[in-house]
Amino acid sequence: MADCIFCKIAAREVPGHIVFENDRFIAMLDIKPVNPGHILIIPKDHVEVVFAMDDARYAEAFAIAKALSAPLQRATAAKRIGLAVEGFGVDHAHVHLIPLHGPHELNPDRAKEASPEDLAAMAENIIQERTRSL
Ligand SMILES: [Zn+2]
């Protein structure tokens, strides 16, 4: 979709801190993380909400979440990795994967903007942990 920011990032027209990519999905850091390391898993094709994806894409989105959870946990020393779907921010399906250090942190009110330097360093860290787990 022409005016969709997630479509533009998936098409590499707009930069994003991408930590995973295949033919169908990207995973990138949220620029306003609930906690540092907050990842968004996004289908490359424009679909408005997660539940509008076909079953194969839906299953793959959550398989990617699972695959990223261990590297993300190592990269952030989080106690748990939280998973959430809301969809109010951008009308393009996305699954949140959020490092958690304690209860009640899975809360969008906690989101605050991260610096490009911090995002780049975190992305590098997650990518390194991903590579290590292959
Ligand atoms: Zn889109």
Backbone and ligand atoms as CSV (ligand in chain L), in Angstrom:
chain,resi,resn,atom,element,x,y,z
A,1,MET,N,N,0.837,-1.195,0.000
A,1,MET,CA,C,0.000,0.000,0.000
A,1,MET,C,C,0.873,1.246,0.000
A,2,ALA,N,N,0.563,2.199,-0.842
A,2,ALA,CA,C,1.483,3.304,-1.142
A,2,ALA,C,C,1.835,4.141,0.084
A,3,ASP,N,N,0.895,4.431,0.936
A,3,ASP,CA,C,1.184,5.353,2.041
A,3,ASP,C,C,1.380,4.636,3.377
A,4,CYS,N,N,1.713,3.338,3.305
A,4,CYS,CA,C,1.863,2.554,4.534
A,4,CYS,C,C,3.345,2.505,4.924
A,5,ILE,N,N,3.663,2.971,6.117
A,5,ILE,CA,C,5.059,3.033,6.559
A,5,ILE,C,C,5.677,1.634,6.651
A,6,PHE,N,N,4.908,0.640,7.096
A,6,PHE,CA,C,5.479,-0.715,7.209
A,6,PHE,C,C,5.747,-1.310,5.830
A,7,CYS,N,N,4.876,-1.047,4.848
A,7,CYS,CA,C,5.139,-1.489,3.472
A,7,CYS,C,C,6.430,-0.853,2.952
A,8,LYS,N,N,6.625,0.424,3.261
A,8,LYS,CA,C,7.824,1.126,2.781
A,8,LYS,C,C,9.091,0.556,3.418
A,9,ILE,N,N,9.007,0.225,4.695
A,9,ILE,CA,C,10.178,-0.360,5.359
A,9,ILE,C,C,10.448,-1.758,4.793
A,10,ALA,N,N,9.375,-2.544,4.612
A,10,ALA,CA,C,9.540,-3.906,4.064
A,10,ALA,C,C,10.132,-3.865,2.663
A,11,ALA,N,N,9.793,-2.829,1.896
A,11,ALA,CA,C,10.320,-2.676,0.530
A,11,ALA,C,C,11.682,-1.984,0.530
A,12,ARG,N,N,12.197,-1.677,1.723
A,12,ARG,CA,C,13.496,-1.001,1.889
A,12,ARG,C,C,13.502,0.390,1.268
A,13,GLU,N,N,12.323,1.012,1.199
A,13,GLU,CA,C,12.248,2.394,0.723
A,13,GLU,C,C,12.518,3.361,1.878
A,14,VAL,N,N,12.250,2.903,3.067
A,14,VAL,CA,C,12.484,3.667,4.294
A,14,VAL,C,C,13.327,2.767,5.192
A,15,PRO,N,N,14.375,3.329,5.835
A,15,PRO,CA,C,15.223,2.473,6.666
A,15,PRO,C,C,14.517,1.985,7.926
A,16,GLY,N,N,14.865,0.784,8.344
A,16,GLY,CA,C,14.370,0.242,9.601
A,16,GLY,C,C,15.492,-0.575,10.211
A,17,HIS,N,N,15.392,-0.836,11.515
A,17,HIS,CA,C,16.410,-1.645,12.187
A,17,HIS,C,C,15.974,-3.110,12.104
A,18,ILE,N,N,16.278,-3.721,10.955
A,18,ILE,CA,C,15.775,-5.056,10.642
A,18,ILE,C,C,16.683,-6.121,11.257
A,19,VAL,N,N,16.078,-7.059,11.985
A,19,VAL,CA,C,16.852,-8.108,12.658
A,19,VAL,C,C,16.617,-9.483,12.033
A,20,PHE,N,N,15.635,-9.576,11.137
A,20,PHE,CA,C,15.347,-10.842,10.449
A,20,PHE,C,C,14.591,-10.510,9.177
A,21,GLU,N,N,14.840,-11.296,8.121
A,21,GLU,CA,C,14.088,-11.117,6.883
A,21,GLU,C,C,14.046,-12.425,6.117
A,22,ASN,N,N,12.886,-12.738,5.539
A,22,ASN,CA,C,12.807,-13.786,4.515
A,22,ASN,C,C,11.916,-13.246,3.391
A,23,ASP,N,N,11.458,-14.105,2.498
A,23,ASP,CA,C,10.685,-13.614,1.345
A,23,ASP,C,C,9.337,-13.033,1.750
A,24,ARG,N,N,8.836,-13.432,2.901
A,24,ARG,CA,C,7.466,-13.081,3.275
A,24,ARG,C,C,7.360,-12.125,4.460
A,25,PHE,N,N,8.415,-12.072,5.287
A,25,PHE,CA,C,8.353,-11.293,6.531
A,25,PHE,C,C,9.628,-10.490,6.767
A,26,ILE,N,N,9.473,-9.410,7.520
A,26,ILE,CA,C,10.628,-8.808,8.178
A,26,ILE,C,C,10.314,-8.730,9.675
A,27,ALA,N,N,11.384,-8.698,10.463
A,27,ALA,CA,C,11.258,-8.380,11.884
A,27,ALA,C,C,12.192,-7.212,12.126
A,28,MET,N,N,11.672,-6.178,12.783
A,28,MET,CA,C,12.490,-4.983,13.022
A,28,MET,C,C,12.222,-4.450,14.420
A,29,LEU,N,N,13.135,-3.599,14.872
A,29,LEU,CA,C,12.951,-2.986,16.181
A,29,LEU,C,C,11.900,-1.891,16.103
A,30,ASP,N,N,11.044,-1.853,17.115
A,30,ASP,CA,C,10.094,-0.747,17.271
A,30,ASP,C,C,10.892,0.495,17.668
A,31,ILE,N,N,10.654,1.618,17.008
A,31,ILE,CA,C,11.414,2.840,17.340
A,31,ILE,C,C,10.933,3.460,18.652
A,32,LYS,N,N,9.764,3.023,19.131
A,32,LYS,CA,C,9.291,3.448,20.454
A,32,LYS,C,C,9.078,2.199,21.306
A,33,PRO,N,N,10.178,1.599,21.756
A,33,PRO,CA,C,10.061,0.316,22.459
A,33,PRO,C,C,9.412,0.433,23.841
A,34,VAL,N,N,8.624,-0.571,24.183
A,34,VAL,CA,C,8.105,-0.722,25.546
A,34,VAL,C,C,9.272,-1.041,26.479
A,35,ASN,N,N,10.195,-1.875,25.988
A,35,ASN,CA,C,11.489,-2.119,26.622
A,35,ASN,C,C,12.507,-2.209,25.482
A,36,PRO,N,N,13.779,-1.899,25.733
A,36,PRO,CA,C,14.785,-2.045,24.679
A,36,PRO,C,C,14.779,-3.468,24.111
A,37,GLY,N,N,14.812,-3.571,22.781
A,37,GLY,CA,C,14.787,-4.868,22.122
A,37,GLY,C,C,13.406,-5.238,21.598
A,38,HIS,N,N,12.434,-4.390,21.810
A,38,HIS,CA,C,11.048,-4.602,21.345
A,38,HIS,C,C,11.041,-4.781,19.821
A,39,ILE,N,N,10.579,-5.949,19.375
A,39,ILE,CA,C,10.589,-6.315,17.944
A,39,ILE,C,C,9.166,-6.324,17.394
A,40,LEU,N,N,9.028,-5.926,16.129
A,40,LEU,CA,C,7.769,-6.065,15.394
A,40,LEU,C,C,7.985,-7.049,14.255
A,41,ILE,N,N,7.131,-8.058,14.163
A,41,ILE,CA,C,7.183,-9.036,13.082
A,41,ILE,C,C,6.074,-8.675,12.097
A,42,ILE,N,N,6.470,-8.465,10.840
A,42,ILE,CA,C,5.568,-7.830,9.867
A,42,ILE,C,C,5.561,-8.598,8.551
A,43,PRO,N,N,4.380,-8.975,8.028
A,43,PRO,CA,C,4.345,-9.583,6.693
A,43,PRO,C,C,4.690,-8.528,5.645
A,44,LYS,N,N,5.420,-8.931,4.612
A,44,LYS,CA,C,5.807,-7.959,3.571
A,44,LYS,C,C,4.591,-7.506,2.765
A,45,ASP,N,N,3.633,-8.407,2.550
A,45,ASP,CA,C,2.410,-8.022,1.837
A,45,ASP,C,C,1.510,-7.253,2.796
A,46,HIS,N,N,0.875,-6.224,2.280
A,46,HIS,CA,C,0.012,-5.418,3.148
A,46,HIS,C,C,-1.248,-6.189,3.534
A,47,VAL,N,N,-1.400,-6.426,4.802
A,47,VAL,CA,C,-2.600,-7.021,5.386
A,47,VAL,C,C,-2.923,-6.144,6.584
A,48,GLU,N,N,-4.171,-5.772,6.745
A,48,GLU,CA,C,-4.475,-4.770,7.754
A,48,GLU,C,C,-4.280,-5.280,9.184
A,49,VAL,N,N,-4.764,-6.472,9.464
A,49,VAL,CA,C,-4.646,-6.999,10.832
A,49,VAL,C,C,-4.131,-8.439,10.795
A,50,VAL,N,N,-3.544,-8.855,11.908
A,50,VAL,CA,C,-2.936,-10.187,12.019
A,50,VAL,C,C,-3.925,-11.289,11.634
A,51,PHE,N,N,-5.171,-11.152,12.067
A,51,PHE,CA,C,-6.135,-12.231,11.852
A,51,PHE,C,C,-6.662,-12.271,10.425
A,52,ALA,N,N,-6.228,-11.336,9.577
A,52,ALA,CA,C,-6.584,-11.375,8.153
A,52,ALA,C,C,-5.546,-12.131,7.329
A,53,MET,N,N,-4.422,-12.505,7.950
A,53,MET,CA,C,-3.425,-13.305,7.224
A,53,MET,C,C,-3.996,-14.701,6.997
A,54,ASP,N,N,-3.606,-15.332,5.872
A,54,ASP,CA,C,-4.047,-16.721,5.693
A,54,ASP,C,C,-3.339,-17.599,6.733
A,55,ASP,N,N,-3.817,-18.833,6.879
A,55,ASP,CA,C,-3.338,-19.679,7.978
A,55,ASP,C,C,-1.832,-19.916,7.918
A,56,ALA,N,N,-1.298,-20.082,6.693
A,56,ALA,CA,C,0.136,-20.350,6.559
A,56,ALA,C,C,0.957,-19.146,7.025
A,57,ARG,N,N,0.531,-17.935,6.621
A,57,ARG,CA,C,1.256,-16.725,7.027
A,57,ARG,C,C,1.126,-16.504,8.530
A,58,TYR,N,N,-0.071,-16.725,9.021
A,58,TYR,CA,C,-0.321,-16.555,10.453
A,58,TYR,C,C,0.593,-17.467,11.267
A,59,ALA,N,N,0.647,-18.745,10.842
A,59,ALA,CA,C,1.503,-19.708,11.547
A,59,ALA,C,C,2.971,-19.295,11.432
A,60,GLU,N,N,3.367,-18.805,10.262
A,60,GLU,CA,C,4.763,-18.419,10.082
A,60,GLU,C,C,5.121,-17.218,10.960
A,61,ALA,N,N,4.208,-16.274,11.094
A,61,ALA,CA,C,4.482,-15.100,11.942
A,61,ALA,C,C,4.837,-15.546,13.357
A,62,PHE,N,N,4.092,-16.506,13.873
A,62,PHE,CA,C,4.337,-16.950,15.243
A,62,PHE,C,C,5.532,-17.894,15.330
A,63,ALA,N,N,5.833,-18.610,14.229
A,63,ALA,CA,C,7.062,-19.416,14.191
A,63,ALA,C,C,8.290,-18.504,14.216
A,64,ILE,N,N,8.210,-17.373,13.530
A,64,ILE,CA,C,9.314,-16.408,13.548
A,64,ILE,C,C,9.464,-15.821,14.959
A,65,ALA,N,N,8.339,-15.525,15.591
A,65,ALA,CA,C,8.378,-15.022,16.973
A,65,ALA,C,C,9.103,-16.023,17.870
A,66,LYS,N,N,8.776,-17.288,17.705
A,66,LYS,CA,C,9.420,-18.331,18.513
A,66,LYS,C,C,10.921,-18.385,18.223
A,67,ALA,N,N,11.271,-18.346,16.941
A,67,ALA,CA,C,12.685,-18.441,16.559
A,67,ALA,C,C,13.500,-17.251,17.075
A,68,LEU,N,N,12.865,-16.087,17.157
A,68,LEU,CA,C,13.584,-14.895,17.612
A,68,LEU,C,C,13.617,-14.777,19.136
A,69,SER,N,N,12.761,-15.523,19.819
A,69,SER,CA,C,12.628,-15.310,21.264
A,69,SER,C,C,13.918,-15.616,22.024
A,70,ALA,N,N,14.597,-16.703,21.691
A,70,ALA,CA,C,15.817,-17.053,22.435
A,70,ALA,C,C,16.948,-16.059,22.162
A,71,PRO,N,N,17.236,-15.736,20.894
A,71,PRO,CA,C,18.262,-14.710,20.663
A,71,PRO,C,C,17.920,-13.373,21.321
A,72,LEU,N,N,16.637,-13.000,21.296
A,72,LEU,CA,C,16.223,-11.732,21.909
A,72,LEU,C,C,16.423,-11.779,23.422
A,73,GLN,N,N,16.112,-12.908,24.007
A,73,GLN,CA,C,16.278,-13.050,25.457
A,73,GLN,C,C,17.758,-12.950,25.840
A,74,ARG,N,N,18.613,-13.597,25.029
A,74,ARG,CA,C,20.054,-13.508,25.310
A,74,ARG,C,C,20.568,-12.081,25.116
A,75,ALA,N,N,20.085,-11.421,24.064
A,75,ALA,CA,C,20.586,-10.072,23.746
A,75,ALA,C,C,20.182,-9.055,24.798
A,76,THR,N,N,19.074,-9.284,25.494
A,76,THR,CA,C,18.549,-8.287,26.426
A,76,THR,C,C,18.604,-8.741,27.881
A,77,ALA,N,N,19.020,-9.988,28.126
A,77,ALA,CA,C,19.012,-10.566,29.470
A,77,ALA,C,C,17.628,-10.464,30.113
A,78,ALA,N,N,16.588,-10.575,29.290
A,78,ALA,CA,C,15.220,-10.492,29.798
A,78,ALA,C,C,14.837,-11.775,30.538
A,79,LYS,N,N,13.930,-11.629,31.514
A,79,LYS,CA,C,13.437,-12.808,32.238
A,79,LYS,C,C,12.482,-13.614,31.374
A,80,ARG,N,N,11.624,-12.914,30.629
A,80,ARG,CA,C,10.654,-13.541,29.741
A,80,ARG,C,C,10.568,-12.719,28.468
A,81,ILE,N,N,10.028,-13.365,27.418
A,81,ILE,CA,C,9.717,-12.633,26.193
A,81,ILE,C,C,8.200,-12.618,26.039
A,82,GLY,N,N,7.640,-11.419,25.992
A,82,GLY,CA,C,6.193,-11.263,25.858
A,82,GLY,C,C,5.790,-11.175,24.399
A,83,LEU,N,N,4.548,-11.567,24.144
A,83,LEU,CA,C,4.010,-11.589,22.782
A,83,LEU,C,C,2.677,-10.852,22.831
A,84,ALA,N,N,2.449,-9.947,21.892
A,84,ALA,CA,C,1.203,-9.185,21.919
A,84,ALA,C,C,0.769,-8.787,20.517
A,85,VAL,N,N,-0.531,-8.712,20.334
A,85,VAL,CA,C,-1.128,-8.211,19.102
A,85,VAL,C,C,-2.165,-7.183,19.512
A,86,GLU,N,N,-2.038,-5.968,18.968
A,86,GLU,CA,C,-3.021,-4.939,19.249
A,86,GLU,C,C,-3.493,-4.323,17.946
A,87,GLY,N,N,-2.537,-3.697,17.258
A,87,GLY,CA,C,-2.831,-3.201,15.920
A,87,GLY,C,C,-3.423,-1.818,15.850
A,88,PHE,N,N,-3.293,-1.033,16.920
A,88,PHE,CA,C,-3.837,0.325,16.860
A,88,PHE,C,C,-2.872,1.321,16.218
A,89,GLY,N,N,-1.573,1.051,16.295
A,89,GLY,CA,C,-0.589,2.034,15.854
A,89,GLY,C,C,-0.541,2.223,14.346
A,90,VAL,N,N,-0.352,1.142,13.603
A,90,VAL,CA,C,-0.219,1.175,12.148
A,90,VAL,C,C,-1.159,0.119,11.579
A,91,ASP,N,N,-1.921,0.498,10.526
A,91,ASP,CA,C,-2.887,-0.445,9.933
A,91,ASP,C,C,-2.204,-1.420,8.981
A,92,HIS,N,N,-1.193,-2.103,9.482
A,92,HIS,CA,C,-0.497,-3.156,8.749
A,92,HIS,C,C,-0.143,-4.182,9.819
A,93,ALA,N,N,-0.566,-5.420,9.592
A,93,ALA,CA,C,-0.434,-6.457,10.613
A,93,ALA,C,C,0.966,-6.479,11.222
A,94,HIS,N,N,1.039,-6.590,12.539
A,94,HIS,CA,C,2.328,-6.732,13.211
A,94,HIS,C,C,2.150,-7.434,14.550
A,95,VAL,N,N,3.131,-8.264,14.871
A,95,VAL,CA,C,3.157,-8.988,16.138
A,95,VAL,C,C,4.292,-8.398,16.974
A,96,HIS,N,N,3.985,-8.033,18.211
A,96,HIS,CA,C,4.996,-7.479,19.113
A,96,HIS,C,C,5.692,-8.605,19.871
A,97,LEU,N,N,7.010,-8.516,19.934
A,97,LEU,CA,C,7.821,-9.449,20.715
A,97,LEU,C,C,8.637,-8.564,21.660
A,98,ILE,N,N,8.366,-8.678,22.962
A,98,ILE,CA,C,8.869,-7.667,23.900
A,98,ILE,C,C,9.624,-8.317,25.059
A,99,PRO,N,N,10.906,-7.949,25.230
A,99,PRO,CA,C,11.658,-8.455,26.382
A,99,PRO,C,C,11.028,-7.936,27.676
A,100,LEU,N,N,10.851,-8.809,28.644
A,100,LEU,CA,C,10.233,-8.427,29.918
A,100,LEU,C,C,11.173,-8.761,31.070
A,101,HIS,N,N,11.279,-7.831,32.012
A,101,HIS,CA,C,12.148,-8.022,33.166
A,101,HIS,C,C,11.333,-8.221,34.439
A,102,GLY,N,N,10.016,-8.068,34.316
A,102,GLY,CA,C,9.142,-8.271,35.461
A,102,GLY,C,C,7.702,-8.196,34.993
A,103,PRO,N,N,6.754,-8.497,35.893
A,103,PRO,CA,C,5.337,-8.466,35.519
A,103,PRO,C,C,4.848,-7.043,35.217
A,104,HIS,N,N,3.784,-6.936,34.493
A,104,HIS,CA,C,3.100,-5.675,34.177
A,104,HIS,C,C,3.887,-4.752,33.245
A,105,GLU,N,N,4.896,-5.301,32.583
A,105,GLU,CA,C,5.655,-4.456,31.653
A,105,GLU,C,C,5.073,-4.466,30.241
A,106,LEU,N,N,4.185,-5.412,29.972
A,106,LEU,CA,C,3.602,-5.529,28.631
A,106,LEU,C,C,2.500,-4.467,28.493
A,107,ASN,N,N,2.941,-3.224,28.423
A,107,ASN,CA,C,2.016,-2.099,28.524
A,107,ASN,C,C,2.462,-0.998,27.566
A,108,PRO,N,N,1.645,-0.701,26.538
A,108,PRO,CA,C,2.032,0.299,25.536
A,108,PRO,C,C,2.295,1.683,26.131
A,109,ASP,N,N,1.730,1.970,27.310
A,109,ASP,CA,C,1.974,3.270,27.929
A,109,ASP,C,C,3.446,3.462,28.302
A,110,ARG,N,N,4.181,2.339,28.384
A,110,ARG,CA,C,5.604,2.419,28.730
A,110,ARG,C,C,6.484,2.795,27.538
A,111,ALA,N,N,5.915,2.779,26.316
A,111,ALA,CA,C,6.725,2.985,25.111
A,111,ALA,C,C,7.354,4.370,25.106
A,112,LYS,N,N,8.654,4.393,24.846
A,112,LYS,CA,C,9.304,5.701,24.654
A,112,LYS,C,C,10.355,5.593,23.560
A,113,GLU,N,N,10.533,6.723,22.873
A,113,GLU,CA,C,11.388,6.748,21.698
A,113,GLU,C,C,12.836,6.396,22.063
A,114,ALA,N,N,13.445,5.545,21.223
A,114,ALA,CA,C,14.851,5.185,21.417
A,114,ALA,C,C,15.699,5.944,20.402
A,115,SER,N,N,16.953,6.182,20.749
A,115,SER,CA,C,17.840,6.892,19.821
A,115,SER,C,C,18.240,5.949,18.692
A,116,PRO,N,N,18.515,6.499,17.496
A,116,PRO,CA,C,18.970,5.662,16.380
A,116,PRO,C,C,20.223,4.865,16.741
A,117,GLU,N,N,21.095,5.446,17.571
A,117,GLU,CA,C,22.325,4.754,17.963
A,117,GLU,C,C,21.997,3.536,18.829
A,118,ASP,N,N,21.092,3.720,19.793
A,118,ASP,CA,C,20.700,2.600,20.661
A,118,ASP,C,C,20.006,1.510,19.852
A,119,LEU,N,N,19.149,1.908,18.902
A,119,LEU,CA,C,18.438,0.926,18.075
A,119,LEU,C,C,19.429,0.141,17.213
A,120,ALA,N,N,20.394,0.838,16.630
A,120,ALA,CA,C,21.381,0.173,15.779
A,120,ALA,C,C,22.214,-0.815,16.590
A,121,ALA,N,N,22.611,-0.412,17.798
A,121,ALA,CA,C,23.418,-1.290,18.645
A,121,ALA,C,C,22.612,-2.514,19.072
A,122,MET,N,N,21.346,-2.312,19.423
A,122,MET,CA,C,20.491,-3.422,19.829
A,122,MET,C,C,20.260,-4.380,18.654
A,123,ALA,N,N,20.001,-3.832,17.462
A,123,ALA,CA,C,19.782,-4.676,16.278
A,123,ALA,C,C,21.015,-5.542,16.022
A,124,GLU,N,N,22.177,-4.932,16.127
A,124,GLU,CA,C,23.434,-5.666,15.905
A,124,GLU,C,C,23.570,-6.802,16.918
A,125,ASN,N,N,23.254,-6.493,18.153
A,125,ASN,CA,C,23.334,-7.474,19.240
A,125,ASN,C,C,22.395,-8.661,18.977
A,126,ILE,N,N,21.161,-8.374,18.578
A,126,ILE,CA,C,20.175,-9.435,18.316
A,126,ILE,C,C,20.615,-10.280,17.112
A,127,ILE,N,N,21.108,-9.617,16.075
A,127,ILE,CA,C,21.557,-10.343,14.880
A,127,ILE,C,C,22.714,-11.276,15.250
A,128,GLN,N,N,23.625,-10.782,16.081
A,128,GLN,CA,C,24.752,-11.625,16.524
A,128,GLN,C,C,24.265,-12.834,17.302
A,129,GLU,N,N,23.280,-12.627,18.179
A,129,GLU,CA,C,22.737,-13.742,18.961
A,129,GLU,C,C,21.990,-14.719,18.061
A,130,ARG,N,N,21.325,-14.206,17.036
A,130,ARG,CA,C,20.638,-15.067,16.057
A,130,ARG,C,C,21.648,-15.959,15.356
A,131,THR,N,N,22.721,-15.365,14.907
A,131,THR,CA,C,23.757,-16.092,14.182
A,131,THR,C,C,24.342,-17.191,15.066
A,132,ARG,N,N,24.517,-16.852,16.343
A,132,ARG,CA,C,25.098,-17.799,17.298
A,132,ARG,C,C,24.206,-19.029,17.487
A,133,SER,N,N,22.897,-18.850,17.331
A,133,SER,CA,C,21.972,-19.965,17.608
A,133,SER,C,C,21.718,-20.833,16.381
A,134,LEU,N,N,22.333,-20.490,15.241
A,134,LEU,CA,C,22.116,-21.299,14.028
A,134,LEU,C,C,22.894,-22.611,14.104
L,1,ZN,ZN,ZN,1.403,-1.926,4.647
